[in-house]
Amino acid sequence: MSQNQFELILCIVNAGYSQNVMEAARAAGARGGTIVRGRGSANPEAEEFFNISIQPDKELVLILVPGSIKDTVLKAVYKNSGLPTEGQGIAFTLPVEHTTLIKQDMEEETTEQQ
């Protein structure tokens, strides 16, 4: 494993809006992402606080980006799919301490076995 300076952007949007997130992220320099379907469990107080109606069906978009473009991608995603939009998304980032390439590891194991 090697240490890298990556950030994980997580964006939760209403179902059907994950492609909007990915379009904005790609335009800002991201290469791709992973979309996971889920259900939200917000309470009525959250709807009142954010002044939005909360739909239970959600999509979680995970995007791994170099730290150098994190802010650019995050701003693009929020502008395109944030709370004021129909996607009503929220986004946040988490630092990624270690990454590894699965393909690279598999090649190393094959070489070691020979």
DALIN-V905516 format. One record per pair of residues at least 12 apart in sequence whose ideal C-beta (glycine too) atoms are under 8 Angstrom apart, sorted by the first residue. I is the first residue (numbers start at 1). J is the second residue. Records with the same first field share a line. If there is no record, write none. Layout:
I: J  J
//
This chain:
1: 98  99  100
2: 98  99  100
3: 97  98
4: 96  98  99
5: 66  67  68
6: 64  65  66  67  96  99
7: 64  65  66  67  70  93  94  95  96
8: 62  63  64  93  94  95  96
9: 25  30  61  62  63  64  65  70  73  74  77  91  92  93
10: 60  61  62  63  91  92  93  94
11: 60  61  63  77  81  89  90  91
12: 40  58  59  60  61  89  90  91
13: 58  59  61  81  87  88  89
14: 55  57  58  59  86  87  88  89
15: 37  55  57  58  59
16: 59
17: 59  81  85  86  87  89
18: 35  59  61
20: 80  81  85  87
21: 33  61  63  77  80  81  87  89
22: 35  61  63
23: 80
24: 73  76  77  79  80  81
25: 61  63  65  73  76  77
27: 76
28: 69  72  73  75  76  77
29: 65  69  72  73
30: 63  65  69  73
32: 63
33: 61  62  63  64
34: 61  62  63
35: 59  60  61  62
36: 59  60  61  62
37: 57  58  59  60
38: 58  59  60
39: 56  57  58
40: 54  55  56  57  58
41: 56
42: 54
50: 83
52: 83  88
54: 88
55: 88
63: 77
64: 96  99
67: 95
70: 93
74: 91  93
77: 89  91
78: 91
//
